[in-house]
Amino acid sequence: MLGVIVFAHGSRDPLWRLPVESVAQQIARSDPAAAVSCAYLELCEPDMASAARQMVEAGVTRFALDFLAAERG
């Protein structure tokens, strides 16, 4: 099974997660057979290791990583 992790920096602002989670939902809709999760470098949970571990426990054998970089301006 394919696992897709949408990886982003993280923020203390809970609203900051909304666009990251939206991207993950869009990927999940486009490939219902894939397991999709968000992961964060810091300030949010889960971190990359936790997200990957949960996916492996759910049967994921291949991974794709989508790095989402957002900036103001």
N, CA, C and O of each residue as an XYZ file, in Angstrom:
292
protein
N       0.848     -1.177      0.000
C       0.000      0.000      0.000
C       0.890      1.237      0.000
O       1.950      1.265      0.627
N       0.432      2.255     -0.719
C       1.157      3.524     -0.789
C       0.734      4.428      0.360
O      -0.453      4.551      0.660
N       1.703      5.054      0.991
C       1.449      6.071      1.993
C       2.000      7.397      1.515
O       3.137      7.468      1.049
N       1.209      8.443      1.626
C       1.626      9.786      1.230
C       1.668     10.649      2.480
O       0.677     10.763      3.200
N       2.815     11.251      2.729
C       2.955     12.166      3.858
C       3.114     13.577      3.313
O       4.028     13.861      2.538
N       2.209     14.455      3.730
C       2.317     15.876      3.395
C       3.098     16.505      4.545
O       2.610     16.587      5.672
N       4.315     16.946      4.245
C       5.248     17.408      5.266
C       5.374     18.924      5.197
O       5.624     19.488      4.132
N       5.199     19.575      6.339
C       5.279     21.032      6.398
C       6.040     21.446      7.654
O       6.306     20.626      8.533
N       6.382     22.717      7.725
C       7.209     23.204      8.824
C       6.502     23.104     10.169
O       7.034     22.491     11.095
N       5.333     23.684     10.296
C       4.613     23.693     11.566
C       4.483     25.098     12.117
O       5.241     25.991     11.740
N       3.520     25.298     13.012
C       3.268     26.607     13.603
C       2.507     26.420     14.902
O       1.833     25.408     15.098
N       2.618     27.393     15.782
C       1.829     27.370     17.020
C       0.375     27.745     16.751
O      -0.505     27.427     17.551
N       0.117     28.414     15.638
C      -1.224     28.849     15.272
C      -2.016     27.653     14.735
O      -1.659     27.111     13.689
N      -3.077     27.230     15.419
C      -3.819     26.051     14.956
C      -4.454     26.238     13.571
O      -4.662     25.253     12.862
N      -4.760     27.453     13.178
C      -5.342     27.706     11.857
C      -4.327     27.500     10.741
O      -4.704     27.276      9.591
N      -3.052     27.576     11.072
C      -2.002     27.389     10.073
C      -2.063     26.004      9.458
O      -1.663     25.819      8.309
N      -2.553     25.036     10.202
C      -2.617     23.650      9.717
C      -3.676     23.443      8.641
O      -3.592     22.484      7.875
N      -4.668     24.324      8.570
C      -5.794     24.105      7.669
C      -5.393     23.905      6.207
O      -5.881     22.963      5.583
N      -4.527     24.744      5.631
C      -4.159     24.498      4.235
C      -3.376     23.195      4.039
O      -3.503     22.548      3.000
N      -2.581     22.815      5.016
C      -1.822     21.564      4.937
C      -2.789     20.387      4.940
O      -2.666     19.466      4.133
N      -3.745     20.426      5.850
C      -4.734     19.362      5.922
C      -5.618     19.331      4.672
O      -6.052     18.261      4.246
N      -5.881     20.489      4.092
C      -6.661     20.550      2.855
C      -5.934     19.849      1.709
O      -6.553     19.123      0.930
N      -4.630     20.065      1.606
C      -3.842     19.383      0.573
C      -3.900     17.870      0.789
O      -4.062     17.109     -0.166
N      -3.770     17.439      2.038
C      -3.831     16.006      2.337
C      -5.197     15.429      1.955
O      -5.273     14.323      1.419
N      -6.269     16.165      2.227
C      -7.609     15.695      1.863
C      -7.769     15.592      0.348
O      -8.393     14.653     -0.146
N      -7.214     16.546     -0.388
C      -7.295     16.510     -1.848
C      -6.546     15.299     -2.400
O      -7.017     14.647     -3.331
N      -5.387     15.001     -1.831
C      -4.623     13.825     -2.275
C      -5.417     12.556     -1.971
O      -5.490     11.657     -2.808
N      -6.005     12.479     -0.795
C      -6.788     11.300     -0.409
C      -7.982     11.101     -1.342
O      -8.315      9.970     -1.697
N      -8.621     12.194     -1.734
C      -9.744     12.075     -2.666
C      -9.284     11.610     -4.044
O      -9.992     10.864     -4.722
N      -8.104     12.051     -4.454
C      -7.622     11.693     -5.791
C      -7.107     10.253     -5.855
O      -7.071      9.657     -6.931
N      -6.707      9.690     -4.705
C      -6.230      8.306     -4.661
C      -6.760      7.625     -3.403
O      -6.051      7.533     -2.401
N      -8.002      7.149     -3.451
C      -8.615      6.554     -2.253
C      -7.891      5.324     -1.713
O      -8.081      4.962     -0.552
N      -7.064      4.675     -2.537
C      -6.340      3.490     -2.069
C      -5.112      3.855     -1.237
O      -4.574      3.004     -0.529
N      -4.669      5.091     -1.311
C      -3.468      5.523     -0.581
C      -3.829      5.955      0.840
O      -4.908      6.494      1.087
N      -2.913      5.709      1.755
C      -3.029      6.244      3.107
C      -2.356      7.613      3.093
O      -1.221      7.737      2.632
N      -3.036      8.632      3.587
C      -2.518      9.999      3.527
C      -2.486     10.574      4.932
O      -3.434     10.423      5.703
N      -1.379     11.239      5.255
C      -1.221     11.840      6.573
C      -0.401     13.120      6.454
O       0.371     13.293      5.512
N      -0.578     13.995      7.409
C       0.264     15.180      7.524
C       1.360     14.889      8.546
O       1.180     14.066      9.443
N       2.491     15.569      8.401
C       3.567     15.502      9.393
C       4.243     16.863      9.411
O       4.204     17.602      8.427
N       4.864     17.188     10.546
C       5.417     18.526     10.725
C       6.834     18.464     11.281
O       7.182     17.589     12.073
N       7.630     19.419     10.839
C       9.008     19.518     11.294
C       9.072     19.895     12.769
O       9.857     19.330     13.531
N       8.237     20.856     13.166
C       8.219     21.285     14.568
C       6.908     21.989     14.888
O       6.169     22.380     13.984
N       6.630     22.146     16.150
C       5.522     22.919     16.693
C       4.144     22.304     16.476
O       3.157     22.849     16.971
N       4.042     21.214     15.771
C       2.773     20.511     15.540
C       3.024     19.011     15.627
O       4.157     18.547     15.496
N       1.979     18.283     15.844
C       2.028     16.823     15.835
C       1.167     16.319     14.690
O       0.173     16.959     14.347
N       1.518     15.203     14.098
C       2.644     14.330     14.406
C       3.913     14.777     13.692
O       3.860     15.500     12.697
N       5.048     14.338     14.212
C       6.306     14.559     13.503
C       6.441     13.474     12.431
O       5.621     12.559     12.358
N       7.469     13.583     11.610
C       7.646     12.660     10.485
C       7.758     11.206     10.951
O       7.123     10.318     10.382
N       8.560     10.969     11.974
C       8.758      9.596     12.450
C       7.448      8.980     12.944
O       7.158      7.818     12.660
N       6.670      9.752     13.673
C       5.395      9.237     14.192
C       4.414      8.943     13.068
O       3.747      7.908     13.076
N       4.325      9.853     12.097
C       3.410      9.636     10.976
C       3.815      8.395     10.177
O       2.960      7.588      9.811
N       5.104      8.242      9.907
C       5.581      7.077      9.157
C       5.342      5.783      9.939
O       4.934      4.775      9.364
N       5.593      5.812     11.226
C       5.393      4.623     12.067
C       3.917      4.203     12.046
O       3.616      3.016     11.920
N       3.004      5.159     12.167
C       1.581      4.846     12.139
C       1.187      4.237     10.797
O       0.365      3.323     10.740
N       1.771      4.745      9.728
C       1.445      4.207      8.406
C       1.974      2.790      8.230
O       1.283      1.933      7.680
N       3.185      2.540      8.691
C       3.749      1.181      8.603
C       2.873      0.212      9.401
O       2.598     -0.897      8.944
N       2.440      0.625     10.579
C       1.562     -0.214     11.400
C       0.230     -0.491     10.698
O      -0.414     -1.509     10.953
N      -0.180      0.433      9.802
C      -1.434      0.256      9.059
C      -1.243     -0.514      7.761
O      -2.206     -0.735      7.027
N       0.010     -0.932      7.462
C       0.254     -1.751      6.289
C       0.902     -1.058      5.111
O       1.032     -1.659      4.045
N       1.315      0.192      5.272
C       1.988      0.914      4.180
C       3.355      0.291      3.934
O       4.111      0.027      4.869
N       3.661      0.061      2.655
C       4.957     -0.525      2.272
C       5.768      0.385      1.361
O       6.962      0.159      1.166
N       5.126      1.421      0.797
C       5.822      2.401     -0.055
C       5.383      3.794      0.369
O       4.235      4.006      0.759
N       6.314      4.742      0.287
C       6.019      6.109      0.714
C       6.272      7.109     -0.397
O       7.166      6.939     -1.226
N       5.460      8.157     -0.392
C       5.702      9.358     -1.194
C       5.672     10.519     -0.209
O       4.844     10.544      0.701
N       6.562     11.465     -0.389
C       6.644     12.619      0.499
C       6.362     13.871     -0.318
O       7.033     14.139     -1.315
N       5.370     14.629      0.110
C       5.064     15.917     -0.512
C       5.420     16.996      0.482
O       4.781     17.125      1.527
N       6.450     17.780      0.157
C       6.868     18.863      1.038
C       6.093     20.109      0.669
O       6.126     20.558     -0.477
N       5.401     20.660      1.634
C       4.590     21.850      1.403
C       5.272     23.035      2.079
O       5.343     23.113      3.305
N       5.766     23.945      1.267
C       6.435     25.139      1.792
C       5.538     26.342      1.526
O       5.155     26.597      0.384
N       5.211     27.063      2.561
C       4.372     28.246      2.418
C       5.100     29.440      3.015
O       5.746     29.338      4.058
N       4.984     30.552      2.343
C       5.618     31.777      2.820
C       4.618     32.917      2.750
O       3.670     32.886      1.965
N       4.839     33.902      3.566
C       4.031     35.123      3.485
C       4.632     36.014      2.412
O       5.829     35.967      2.126
N       3.767     36.822      1.833
C       4.329     37.814      0.921
C       3.691     37.891     -0.405
O       4.098     38.699     -1.240
